[in-house]
Amino acid sequence: MSEPTGAARRRGPFKVGDQVQLTDPKGRHYTFTLESGKNFHTHKGSFPHDELIGAPEGSVVRTTGNVAYLALRPLLPDYVLSMPRGAAVVYPKDAGQILAFADIFPGARVVEAGVGSGSLSSFLLRAIGDQGMLHSYERREDFADIARQNVERYFGGPHPAWQLTVGDLQDNLSDADVDRVILDMLAPWECLDAVSKALVPGGILCCYVATTTQLARTVESIREIGCFNEPTAWETMIRNWHIEGLAVRPDHRMIGHTGFLLTARRLADGVEPPMRRRRPAKGAYGEDYSGPNADGGTAR
């Protein structure tokens, strides 16, 4: 049985073409690609790439300035934060939530809209494996080109499970019997009709939006279309901790709001979602509300 795409690049001694992440004594990271005969330069001196080629991962190299650097392969979260960008990347904390709560499994058939720089595509491809299917849609060709380069650089070439289409999802979606749909776009509500026809019963829709107004309209639109269960919405934040002897405290900086996530599951054809028991709060559909249900202010 052949190894999954990209697996050989994640283990064994360093080879020409491998990505290397150096960590200096202050914890700063430097990422580069190994090339025979080249030198890596910093303001603390340099060292030849050949010192690392053939060396085991976790080696330490010293520059001509006698500064030690720890050499490891970058993890996928490290890679997506350092790779060239066209659009903003989906942060690892959000990508991890998508993989978990959208229940991305090996062999899954997934549609993604809004490829950006290829961050989420890389996470999805690694989760579904070579036997899955990821069809990504990106309306901007320049973003699609950057995403393709980033994904192929990480996996060492084209991924057999990936198809990338330049164009709008709602105009080009031809996939059927899709297990999961991930929408990372300004107006995901515009795609709900197309998405609902592509998803299998029990399939999961996951949307990633930046603002509360986008979140509210997406949720209300999902309720209005009537073929999904009640959506669940949340955001995540990460706060690292400083630990040194008895000095144990939270870091002064944290990764706060990057976006909101919401998930909903496709119902069987012809089934209406059960009525919501909890009434909306008084004023939830006030005079200034212009979204779905604006005509009567009623909710399921």
Secondary structure, 3 states (H helix, E strand, C coil): CCCCCCHHHHCCCCCCCCEEEEECCCCCEEEEECCCCCEEEECCEEEEHHHCCCCCCCEEEECCCCCEEEEECCCHHHHHHHCCCCCCCCCHHHHHHHHHHCCCCCCCEEEEECCCCCHHHHHHHHHHCCCCEEEEEECCHHHHHHHHHHHHHHHCCCCCCEEEEECCHHHHCCCCCEEEEEEECCCHHHHHHHHHHHEEEEEEEEEEECCHHHHHHHHHHHHHHCCECCCEEECCCECCEEEECCEEEECCCCECCCCEEEEEEECCCCCCCCCCCCCCCCCCCCCCCCCCCCCCCCCC
